[in-house]
Amino acid sequence: MPAPLRLRLDGDALVQNWRTLDRLSGTAACGAAVKANGYGLGATEVARRLADAGCRDFFVSNWQEAADLAPLGLTVSVLHGVRDDDMPAAGAGFARPVLNTATQVARWKAAGGGACDVMVDTGMNRLGVSADDIAGGLLQGLEIETLMSHLACADENVPMNAVQRDRFAALAGATSARRLSLANSAGIALNGYAFDLTRPGLALYGGVPRPDLTDAVRPVVTIKAQILQRRRVRAGETVGYNATWTAPADTDVAIVNLGYADGYFRGFSGVGTARAADIPLGVLGRVSMDLVAVALTGATGVVEGDWIAFDFILPDAAAVSGMSQYELLTALGARFARVWA
Ligand SMILES: *Cc1c(COP(=O)(O)O)cnc(C)c1O
C-alpha cells in the first residue's frame, strides 16, 4: 500500500560519506556501524551499498542484527559479544563476536574459539575488558582479528581523548590482534586516532558529530509527508493539543501525516520547519502522535494530497528539537516508506 509518508534516502550521499571518511582515515581501513537497523535507514540497504563501494568491516549490536545481514555474506562483528543464548548463532559463522568481558572470553574459549574481536576499555567505563586483564593473560590463546576501544568524548576537544589514545596505543603488540581500531565518526576527525580500522556510524548517515566535519558530510535522509487537510484558521483561533498556537491573523494551515510515533518528536512543536516546493513553512503548535500542522503562509497552490518536505539536516534538527542526532535517526519509524534514490 502506498504510504502517506516517505524517507527519501540518498544512496550517493551515503556512499560519498563513506568514501570521505575512508579518505580521512588515511592508511586505516574504514568500516561501518550498521547497528540499530543502519541507524534507522535499513541495515541491509545500507550495508549492500557500502559493500559495493569497498567497505569490508561491518558492526552491529547483537546477533539478531547480524542474522538479518547474513544473506549478504559480509564480515560482521557483533559489538555486544556472546551470551550463552547467542552461541548457536555464533557457531553458524555468519559473524564474529566482539568479546567484552572475562565471562565472554571464557565462553568463547570453551566453545573452541575461532576468530573474534575484543573490546578493551580505556576510560569510558562502558563495555570492555581492562588493560590489567590483558596484562594478566586473559586473552592468551584467542584468535583476535581486531582489538578495539571506544572514545568517550571524540566530539569534544578534551584531554581525555589523548589519554584514551595513549592507553590504547600502549596495548599494541600485547595481544594476538591483527588490527587495532579506536575511532568512531568523531574520532576520525581527530588527528592520529585511526590506527588500522575506523568504525564510523553517525556521519555515514548525514550526522555531524563535530563542526569540523560539517563540510565533509552530506545529508542522506529527507522526510516527506502528505497533506491530509488544508484549512483556514481564523484570527484568534488555536491549533492542536493544548491550544499552544493562536492565529494572529487568518492563516492557511496544512494538517500532515507525520507525528511523534514516526520519530518526528514533540521537540519540533512550534520550531520545526518544512517546505512545499521551495516555500519555507513552519510547524504550528504541538506535534501529535500521527499528525502535525504547518503554516501555509505564501503557499497558495498547495492542496490536500500534496507532499511536504520536513527539514531534517541532522545538526540543525537536533539543535531545534533538543534530541541528539542519534536519537533522531534511530527513532525514524516503521510507517515511512524508505525510498532509495
Ligand atoms: C556505535 C558505535 C560506533 C559508531 O559510532 P558513531 O559515533 O555513530 O560514529 C563505533 N564503535 C562502537 C563500539 C560503537 O558502539
The ligand as a Tripos MOL2 file, in Angstrom:
@<TRIPOS>MOLECULE
LIG
   15    15     1     0     0
SMALL
NO_CHARGES

@<TRIPOS>ATOM
      1 C1         28.0360    2.8060   17.5840 C.3       1 LIG1
      2 C2         29.5000    2.5540   17.6290 C.ar      1 LIG1
      3 C3         30.3590    3.1380   16.6900 C.ar      1 LIG1
      4 C4         29.9000    4.2080   15.7220 C.3       1 LIG1
      5 O1         29.8290    5.4510   16.4150 O.3       1 LIG1
      6 P1         29.3700    6.8030   15.7220 P.3       1 LIG1
      7 O2         29.5110    7.8180   16.7990 O.co2     1 LIG1
      8 O3         27.9490    6.6260   15.3110 O.co2     1 LIG1
      9 O4         30.2590    7.0370   14.5650 O.co2     1 LIG1
     10 C5         31.6930    2.7480   16.7120 C.ar      1 LIG1
     11 N1         32.1340    1.8600   17.6280 N.ar      1 LIG1
     12 C6         31.3400    1.3120   18.5720 C.ar      1 LIG1
     13 C7         31.9120    0.3650   19.5470 C.3       1 LIG1
     14 C8         30.0090    1.6530   18.6080 C.ar      1 LIG1
     15 O5         29.2190    1.1320   19.5590 O.3       1 LIG1
@<TRIPOS>BOND
     1     1     2 1
     2     2     3 ar
     3     2    14 ar
     4     3     4 1
     5     3    10 ar
     6     4     5 1
     7     5     6 1
     8     6     7 2
     9     6     8 1
    10     6     9 1
    11    10    11 ar
    12    11    12 ar
    13    12    13 1
    14    12    14 ar
    15    14    15 1
@<TRIPOS>SUBSTRUCTURE
     1 LIG1         1 GROUP 0 **** ****
